[in-house]
Amino acid sequence: MKKVVVGLSGGVDSSVAAYLLKEQGYEVIGLFMKNWHDDTVTISDECPWLEDSNDAMIVAEKLGIPFQTVDLSAEYKERIVDYMFDEYAKGRTPNPDVLCNREIKFDVFMKIALQLGADYVATGHYCKKGIIKNSDGSETYQLLAGEDPNKDQSYFLCQLSQEQLAKTLFPIGELLKPEVRRIAAANELITADKKDSQGLCFIGKVRLPDFLQQKLKPKKGVIIEVPSTIAHFQEAPTEFLNKNEELAYFAKKPIYHLTDGKVVGNHQGAHYFTKGQRKGLDVGGTKEPLFVIETDVDENIIYTGQGKAHPGLYRRTLFVSDAELHWVRTDLALKMDDSLQVLARIRYRQELQKATLYKVEGGMYVDFEEKQSAITEGQFVAWYLKDDLIGSGVIS
Protein backbone atom coordinates (compact mmCIF):
# COMPACT_ATOMS: atom_id res chain seq x y z
CA MET A 1 0.00 0.00 0.00
CA LYS A 2 1.55 3.25 -1.15
CA LYS A 3 1.03 6.30 1.01
CA VAL A 4 -0.47 9.46 -0.55
CA VAL A 5 -0.86 12.86 1.08
CA VAL A 6 -3.80 14.76 -0.42
CA GLY A 7 -3.94 18.53 -0.23
CA LEU A 8 -7.50 18.81 1.09
CA SER A 9 -8.64 22.38 0.40
CA GLY A 10 -12.21 22.05 1.62
CA GLY A 11 -13.49 22.01 -1.97
CA VAL A 12 -15.25 19.27 -3.92
CA ASP A 13 -12.32 18.46 -6.25
CA SER A 14 -9.78 17.56 -3.57
CA SER A 15 -12.49 15.73 -1.58
CA VAL A 16 -13.22 13.43 -4.53
CA ALA A 17 -9.50 13.04 -5.23
CA ALA A 18 -9.07 11.68 -1.68
CA TYR A 19 -12.11 9.40 -2.05
CA LEU A 20 -10.85 7.93 -5.35
CA LEU A 21 -7.37 7.24 -3.97
CA LYS A 22 -8.84 5.46 -0.99
CA GLU A 23 -10.99 3.35 -3.34
CA GLN A 24 -7.84 2.48 -5.32
CA GLY A 25 -6.26 1.07 -2.17
CA TYR A 26 -3.80 3.81 -1.27
CA GLU A 27 -3.13 4.77 2.33
CA VAL A 28 -4.45 8.34 2.28
CA ILE A 29 -3.65 11.25 4.62
CA GLY A 30 -5.48 14.59 4.32
CA LEU A 31 -3.54 17.81 4.88
CA PHE A 32 -5.04 21.29 4.89
CA MET A 33 -2.70 24.19 4.14
CA LYS A 34 -3.27 27.35 6.11
CA ASN A 35 -1.53 30.09 4.23
CA TRP A 36 -3.08 33.32 5.33
CA HIS A 37 -4.03 34.98 8.62
CA ASP A 38 -4.88 38.51 7.64
CA ASP A 39 -8.64 38.82 7.18
CA THR A 40 -8.54 42.59 6.74
CA VAL A 41 -7.91 42.36 3.00
CA THR A 42 -10.27 39.51 2.20
CA ILE A 43 -13.93 39.92 1.53
CA SER A 44 -14.15 37.50 4.38
CA ASP A 45 -17.56 35.91 3.93
CA GLU A 46 -16.48 34.80 0.43
CA CYS A 47 -13.71 32.39 1.36
CA PRO A 48 -12.89 32.16 5.04
CA TRP A 49 -10.14 29.63 5.57
CA LEU A 50 -11.81 28.50 8.79
CA GLU A 51 -14.87 27.19 6.96
CA ASP A 52 -12.64 25.51 4.36
CA SER A 53 -10.49 23.74 6.95
CA ASN A 54 -13.63 22.65 8.76
CA ASP A 55 -15.10 21.18 5.55
CA ALA A 56 -11.79 19.44 4.83
CA MET A 57 -11.83 17.92 8.32
CA ILE A 58 -15.43 16.69 7.93
CA VAL A 59 -14.55 15.08 4.57
CA ALA A 60 -11.51 13.36 6.11
CA GLU A 61 -13.70 12.05 8.94
CA LYS A 62 -16.28 10.76 6.48
CA LEU A 63 -13.58 8.97 4.48
CA GLY A 64 -11.91 7.66 7.64
CA ILE A 65 -8.51 9.13 6.87
CA PRO A 66 -6.09 10.95 9.20
CA PHE A 67 -6.21 14.73 8.90
CA GLN A 68 -4.09 17.65 10.01
CA THR A 69 -3.58 21.33 9.27
CA VAL A 70 -0.18 22.74 8.37
CA ASP A 71 0.58 26.42 8.71
CA LEU A 72 2.58 27.63 5.71
CA SER A 73 1.76 31.32 6.11
CA ALA A 74 5.39 32.39 6.62
CA GLU A 75 6.50 30.71 3.39
CA TYR A 76 3.41 31.94 1.59
CA LYS A 77 4.05 35.54 2.59
CA GLU A 78 7.69 35.37 1.59
CA ARG A 79 7.35 33.46 -1.66
CA ILE A 80 3.98 34.61 -2.99
CA VAL A 81 2.79 37.83 -1.35
CA ASP A 82 6.15 39.61 -1.26
CA TYR A 83 6.84 38.49 -4.83
CA MET A 84 3.46 39.89 -5.90
CA PHE A 85 4.11 43.27 -4.31
CA ASP A 86 7.53 43.36 -5.93
CA GLU A 87 6.16 42.51 -9.39
CA TYR A 88 3.32 45.05 -9.20
CA ALA A 89 5.78 47.71 -8.07
CA LYS A 90 7.82 46.99 -11.22
CA GLY A 91 4.71 47.42 -13.36
CA ARG A 92 4.39 43.69 -14.07
CA THR A 93 1.29 41.57 -13.40
CA PRO A 94 2.15 38.32 -11.58
CA ASN A 95 0.09 35.13 -11.61
CA PRO A 96 -0.09 34.02 -7.95
CA ASP A 97 -1.87 30.74 -8.79
CA VAL A 98 0.97 29.45 -10.96
CA LEU A 99 3.50 30.53 -8.32
CA CYS A 100 1.49 29.03 -5.52
CA ASN A 101 1.64 25.63 -7.20
CA ARG A 102 5.36 25.89 -7.91
CA GLU A 103 6.44 27.34 -4.57
CA ILE A 104 3.89 26.11 -2.03
CA LYS A 105 1.87 23.05 -3.07
CA PHE A 106 4.59 21.25 -4.99
CA ASP A 107 7.58 22.44 -2.99
CA VAL A 108 7.01 23.33 0.69
CA PHE A 109 3.89 21.14 0.98
CA MET A 110 5.45 18.28 -0.97
CA LYS A 111 8.51 18.29 1.33
CA ILE A 112 6.22 18.02 4.40
CA ALA A 113 4.35 15.13 2.74
CA LEU A 114 7.57 13.27 1.98
CA GLN A 115 8.71 13.79 5.59
CA LEU A 116 5.47 12.05 6.61
CA GLY A 117 6.65 9.07 4.57
CA ALA A 118 4.41 9.72 1.57
CA ASP A 119 5.19 8.11 -1.78
CA TYR A 120 3.06 10.69 -3.59
CA VAL A 121 1.26 13.99 -3.21
CA ALA A 122 -2.18 14.32 -4.80
CA THR A 123 -4.28 17.37 -5.63
CA GLY A 124 -7.71 18.03 -7.09
CA HIS A 125 -6.37 19.59 -10.31
CA TYR A 126 -8.04 18.88 -13.63
CA CYS A 127 -5.01 17.57 -15.49
CA LYS A 128 -3.36 14.24 -16.18
CA LYS A 129 0.08 12.74 -15.80
CA GLY A 130 1.59 10.68 -18.59
CA ILE A 131 4.62 8.42 -18.27
CA ILE A 132 6.99 7.72 -21.17
CA LYS A 133 9.26 4.68 -20.69
CA ASN A 134 12.72 5.45 -22.07
CA SER A 135 15.02 2.86 -23.65
CA ASP A 136 17.51 3.18 -20.77
CA GLY A 137 14.80 2.20 -18.26
CA SER A 138 14.24 5.76 -16.98
CA GLU A 139 10.88 7.54 -17.17
CA THR A 140 9.85 10.91 -18.56
CA TYR A 141 6.71 12.46 -17.09
CA GLN A 142 4.13 14.40 -19.07
CA LEU A 143 1.79 17.10 -17.80
CA LEU A 144 -1.33 16.53 -19.90
CA ALA A 145 -4.47 18.63 -20.25
CA GLY A 146 -7.43 17.44 -18.17
CA GLU A 147 -10.28 15.53 -19.79
CA ASP A 148 -12.78 18.33 -19.08
CA PRO A 149 -12.09 21.09 -21.64
CA ASN A 150 -13.98 23.63 -19.48
CA LYS A 151 -11.88 22.90 -16.41
CA ASP A 152 -8.41 21.97 -17.73
CA GLN A 153 -5.94 23.39 -15.20
CA SER A 154 -2.65 22.30 -16.75
CA TYR A 155 -1.77 25.99 -17.29
CA PHE A 156 -1.66 26.58 -13.51
CA LEU A 157 0.90 23.75 -13.20
CA CYS A 158 3.10 24.95 -16.07
CA GLN A 159 6.12 25.50 -13.78
CA LEU A 160 6.31 21.94 -12.42
CA SER A 161 9.51 19.94 -12.85
CA GLN A 162 10.16 16.28 -13.70
CA GLU A 163 11.10 15.68 -10.02
CA GLN A 164 7.78 17.15 -8.84
CA LEU A 165 5.70 15.27 -11.43
CA ALA A 166 7.40 12.01 -10.45
CA LYS A 167 5.85 12.30 -6.99
CA THR A 168 2.42 13.66 -8.02
CA LEU A 169 -0.97 12.11 -8.73
CA PHE A 170 -4.00 13.83 -10.30
CA PRO A 171 -6.91 11.51 -9.45
CA ILE A 172 -9.70 13.55 -11.09
CA GLY A 173 -7.92 14.44 -14.33
CA GLU A 174 -9.92 11.87 -16.31
CA LEU A 175 -13.28 13.17 -15.03
CA LEU A 176 -15.65 15.96 -16.01
CA LYS A 177 -16.73 18.40 -13.29
CA PRO A 178 -20.38 17.16 -13.18
CA GLU A 179 -19.08 13.60 -12.62
CA VAL A 180 -16.91 14.84 -9.73
CA ARG A 181 -19.96 16.45 -8.10
CA ARG A 182 -21.99 13.25 -8.66
CA ILE A 183 -19.33 11.11 -6.97
CA ALA A 184 -19.24 13.54 -4.02
CA ALA A 185 -23.04 13.50 -3.69
CA ALA A 186 -23.26 9.70 -3.99
CA ASN A 187 -20.77 9.39 -1.13
CA GLU A 188 -22.42 12.09 0.99
CA LEU A 189 -19.40 14.35 1.03
CA ILE A 190 -20.26 17.74 2.53
CA THR A 191 -18.52 19.55 -0.34
CA ALA A 192 -20.71 18.03 -3.11
CA ASP A 193 -22.59 21.27 -3.84
CA LYS A 194 -20.01 23.74 -2.55
CA LYS A 195 -19.26 26.57 -4.96
CA ASP A 196 -15.77 26.65 -6.43
CA SER A 197 -13.62 29.19 -4.64
CA GLN A 198 -12.78 32.27 -6.65
CA GLY A 199 -9.90 34.52 -5.92
CA LEU A 200 -6.31 34.43 -4.89
CA CYS A 201 -4.85 31.00 -4.31
CA PHE A 202 -5.56 30.30 -0.60
CA ILE A 203 -6.34 33.86 0.39
CA GLY A 204 -9.77 33.88 -1.18
CA LYS A 205 -11.55 36.83 -2.68
CA VAL A 206 -9.35 39.87 -2.27
CA ARG A 207 -9.96 43.49 -3.09
CA LEU A 208 -6.76 43.73 -5.10
CA PRO A 209 -6.25 47.50 -4.72
CA ASP A 210 -6.85 47.19 -0.94
CA PHE A 211 -4.46 44.28 -0.83
CA LEU A 212 -1.77 46.11 -2.81
CA GLN A 213 -2.23 49.31 -0.81
CA GLN A 214 -0.72 47.60 2.22
CA LYS A 215 2.66 48.00 0.52
CA LEU A 216 2.17 50.13 -2.58
CA LYS A 217 0.95 53.56 -1.59
CA PRO A 218 -1.66 55.40 -3.68
CA LYS A 219 -0.11 58.00 -5.96
CA LYS A 220 -2.22 60.25 -8.14
CA GLY A 221 -1.47 60.29 -11.86
CA VAL A 222 -3.13 60.89 -15.21
CA ILE A 223 -4.99 58.64 -17.62
CA ILE A 224 -4.14 59.33 -21.27
CA GLU A 225 -6.33 58.23 -24.17
CA VAL A 226 -4.22 57.29 -27.18
CA PRO A 227 -6.01 57.45 -30.57
CA SER A 228 -5.64 54.41 -32.83
CA THR A 229 -4.26 56.62 -35.61
CA ILE A 230 -0.86 57.54 -34.11
CA ALA A 231 2.36 56.58 -35.92
CA HIS A 232 3.02 53.67 -33.49
CA PHE A 233 0.26 51.69 -35.15
CA GLN A 234 1.12 52.27 -38.79
CA GLU A 235 2.24 49.42 -41.03
CA ALA A 236 5.36 47.53 -39.94
CA PRO A 237 8.35 47.21 -42.25
CA THR A 238 8.05 44.20 -44.57
CA GLU A 239 11.76 43.54 -44.98
CA PHE A 240 14.16 42.52 -42.22
CA LEU A 241 17.81 41.51 -42.36
CA ASN A 242 17.07 38.20 -40.63
CA LYS A 243 14.47 36.36 -38.55
CA ASN A 244 15.95 37.63 -35.25
CA GLU A 245 15.56 41.24 -36.32
CA GLU A 246 11.94 40.58 -37.31
CA LEU A 247 11.14 38.85 -34.00
CA ALA A 248 12.81 41.61 -31.98
CA TYR A 249 10.75 44.19 -33.87
CA PHE A 250 7.40 42.50 -33.22
CA ALA A 251 8.23 41.67 -29.58
CA LYS A 252 9.22 45.24 -28.77
CA LYS A 253 6.93 46.95 -26.32
CA PRO A 254 5.71 50.31 -27.61
CA ILE A 255 6.83 53.37 -25.65
CA TYR A 256 4.16 56.03 -25.27
CA HIS A 257 4.54 59.67 -24.30
CA LEU A 258 2.16 62.21 -22.81
CA THR A 259 2.02 63.91 -26.21
CA ASP A 260 0.62 60.77 -27.88
CA GLY A 261 -2.89 61.46 -26.59
CA LYS A 262 -5.05 63.56 -24.33
CA VAL A 263 -5.65 63.49 -20.57
CA VAL A 264 -9.10 61.99 -19.88
CA GLY A 265 -8.93 61.32 -16.13
CA ASN A 266 -6.91 60.56 -13.02
CA HIS A 267 -5.94 57.36 -11.20
CA GLN A 268 -4.56 56.42 -7.77
CA GLY A 269 -1.46 54.53 -8.91
CA ALA A 270 -0.31 53.00 -12.20
CA HIS A 271 0.86 49.89 -10.31
CA TYR A 272 -2.77 48.97 -9.50
CA PHE A 273 -3.59 48.52 -13.19
CA THR A 274 -2.79 45.93 -15.79
CA LYS A 275 -2.85 45.74 -19.56
CA GLY A 276 -6.25 44.90 -21.04
CA GLN A 277 -8.05 46.13 -17.91
CA ARG A 278 -11.35 47.92 -18.43
CA LYS A 279 -12.87 48.20 -14.95
CA GLY A 280 -11.77 50.76 -12.40
CA LEU A 281 -10.76 53.54 -14.79
CA ASP A 282 -13.91 55.58 -14.04
CA VAL A 283 -13.69 57.61 -17.23
CA GLY A 284 -16.98 58.29 -19.00
CA GLY A 285 -18.02 60.08 -22.15
CA THR A 286 -16.22 57.88 -24.68
CA LYS A 287 -18.04 56.20 -27.55
CA GLU A 288 -16.51 52.81 -26.70
CA PRO A 289 -15.13 51.67 -23.31
CA LEU A 290 -11.49 52.46 -22.56
CA PHE A 291 -8.96 49.65 -22.10
CA VAL A 292 -5.52 49.96 -20.54
CA ILE A 293 -2.96 49.53 -23.33
CA GLU A 294 0.13 50.32 -21.24
CA THR A 295 1.13 51.34 -17.72
CA ASP A 296 4.22 53.41 -16.97
CA VAL A 297 5.02 52.97 -13.27
CA ASP A 298 8.10 55.19 -13.41
CA GLU A 299 6.15 58.20 -14.67
CA ASN A 300 2.90 56.96 -13.03
CA ILE A 301 0.84 57.26 -16.23
CA ILE A 302 -1.84 54.94 -17.59
CA TYR A 303 -2.27 54.84 -21.36
CA THR A 304 -5.66 53.71 -22.67
CA GLY A 305 -7.38 53.14 -25.99
CA GLN A 306 -11.02 53.00 -27.03
CA GLY A 307 -12.61 49.64 -27.73
CA LYS A 308 -11.55 45.97 -27.73
CA ALA A 309 -10.06 46.28 -31.20
CA HIS A 310 -7.65 49.15 -30.37
CA PRO A 311 -4.30 48.31 -32.03
CA GLY A 312 -2.43 49.18 -28.82
CA LEU A 313 -3.83 46.01 -27.24
CA TYR A 314 -2.36 43.65 -29.82
CA ARG A 315 1.07 42.13 -30.33
CA ARG A 316 2.29 39.15 -32.32
CA THR A 317 5.47 38.19 -30.47
CA LEU A 318 6.69 37.97 -26.89
CA PHE A 319 10.04 37.24 -25.29
CA VAL A 320 10.98 35.03 -22.33
CA SER A 321 14.45 35.51 -20.84
CA ASP A 322 16.63 32.47 -20.08
CA ALA A 323 16.32 33.19 -16.33
CA GLU A 324 12.52 32.75 -16.52
CA LEU A 325 12.35 29.95 -19.09
CA HIS A 326 11.17 26.56 -17.83
CA TRP A 327 10.87 23.18 -19.56
CA VAL A 328 8.52 20.62 -18.04
CA ARG A 329 9.76 18.23 -20.73
CA THR A 330 13.50 18.80 -20.37
CA ASP A 331 14.05 16.23 -23.14
CA LEU A 332 12.38 18.64 -25.59
CA ALA A 333 14.20 21.84 -24.52
CA LEU A 334 15.33 23.86 -27.53
CA LYS A 335 19.00 24.40 -28.24
CA MET A 336 20.39 27.68 -29.58
CA ASP A 337 18.87 28.63 -32.99
CA ASP A 338 16.30 25.79 -32.81
CA SER A 339 12.63 26.48 -33.53
CA LEU A 340 9.48 24.48 -32.80
CA GLN A 341 5.83 24.80 -33.80
CA VAL A 342 3.56 24.60 -30.76
CA LEU A 343 0.18 25.59 -29.38
CA ALA A 344 0.43 28.28 -26.72
CA ARG A 345 -1.67 30.32 -24.32
CA ILE A 346 -0.91 33.49 -22.38
CA ARG A 347 -3.68 33.14 -19.79
CA TYR A 348 -5.83 30.48 -18.17
CA ARG A 349 -8.89 29.44 -20.21
CA GLN A 350 -7.59 31.07 -23.37
CA GLU A 351 -8.07 28.85 -26.44
CA LEU A 352 -4.73 27.40 -27.52
CA GLN A 353 -3.11 29.49 -30.28
CA LYS A 354 -0.71 28.41 -33.02
CA ALA A 355 2.80 29.74 -32.40
CA THR A 356 6.46 29.07 -33.16
CA LEU A 357 9.23 29.08 -30.55
CA TYR A 358 12.64 30.48 -31.52
CA LYS A 359 15.60 29.94 -29.17
CA VAL A 360 18.03 32.83 -29.35
CA GLU A 361 20.89 34.26 -27.31
CA GLY A 362 19.54 35.23 -23.87
CA GLY A 363 16.09 33.68 -24.16
CA MET A 364 13.29 32.61 -26.45
CA TYR A 365 10.70 34.27 -28.68
CA VAL A 366 7.14 32.99 -28.87
CA ASP A 367 5.82 34.15 -32.24
CA PHE A 368 2.04 33.76 -32.66
CA GLU A 369 0.33 33.14 -35.99
CA GLU A 370 -2.30 35.72 -35.03
CA LYS A 371 -1.82 38.84 -32.91
CA GLN A 372 -2.72 38.36 -29.24
CA SER A 373 -4.65 40.78 -27.05
CA ALA A 374 -3.05 42.16 -23.86
CA ILE A 375 0.26 40.30 -23.75
CA THR A 376 1.22 41.24 -20.20
CA GLU A 377 4.67 41.29 -18.60
CA GLY A 378 4.85 39.08 -15.52
CA GLN A 379 2.17 36.66 -16.70
CA PHE A 380 3.03 33.13 -17.84
CA VAL A 381 3.01 31.81 -21.36
CA ALA A 382 2.69 28.02 -21.62
CA TRP A 383 3.26 25.91 -24.73
CA TYR A 384 1.93 22.50 -25.70
CA LEU A 385 2.42 19.74 -28.25
CA LYS A 386 -1.20 18.58 -28.67
CA ASP A 387 -2.36 18.16 -25.04
CA ASP A 388 1.15 17.79 -23.59
CA LEU A 389 2.28 20.95 -21.75
CA ILE A 390 6.02 20.92 -22.44
CA GLY A 391 7.21 24.26 -21.10
CA SER A 392 6.45 27.78 -19.92
CA GLY A 393 8.00 31.09 -19.04
CA VAL A 394 7.37 34.53 -17.63
CA ILE A 395 6.57 37.12 -20.31
CA SER A 396 9.33 39.72 -20.14
Secondary structure as UniProt FT lines:
FT   STRAND          3..7
FT   HELIX           12..23
FT   TURN            24..25
FT   STRAND          27..34
FT   HELIX           39..41
FT   TURN            44..46
FT   HELIX           49..63
FT   STRAND          67..71
FT   HELIX           73..76
FT   HELIX           77..81
FT   HELIX           82..89
FT   TURN            90..91
FT   HELIX           96..99
FT   HELIX           100..108
FT   HELIX           109..115
FT   TURN            116..117
FT   STRAND          120..122
FT   STRAND          127..133
FT   TURN            135..136
FT   STRAND          139..145
FT   TURN            149..151
FT   HELIX           154..157
FT   TURN            158..159
FT   HELIX           162..166
FT   STRAND          168..169
FT   TURN            171..174
FT   HELIX           177..186
FT   TURN            187..188
FT   TURN            190..193
FT   TURN            201..203
FT   HELIX           208..213
FT   TURN            214..215
FT   STRAND          221..225
FT   TURN            228..229
FT   HELIX           231..233
FT   HELIX           243..251
FT   HELIX           258..260
FT   STRAND          262..267
FT   HELIX           270..272
FT   TURN            275..276
FT   TURN            279..280
FT   STRAND          290..296
FT   TURN            297..300
FT   STRAND          301..306
FT   TURN            308..309
FT   HELIX           311..313
FT   STRAND          314..321
FT   HELIX           322..324
FT   STRAND          325..327
FT   HELIX           330..332
FT   TURN            336..337
FT   STRAND          339..345
FT   TURN            348..349
FT   STRAND          353..360
FT   TURN            361..362
FT   STRAND          363..373
FT   TURN            377..378
FT   STRAND          380..385
FT   TURN            386..387
FT   STRAND          388..394
//
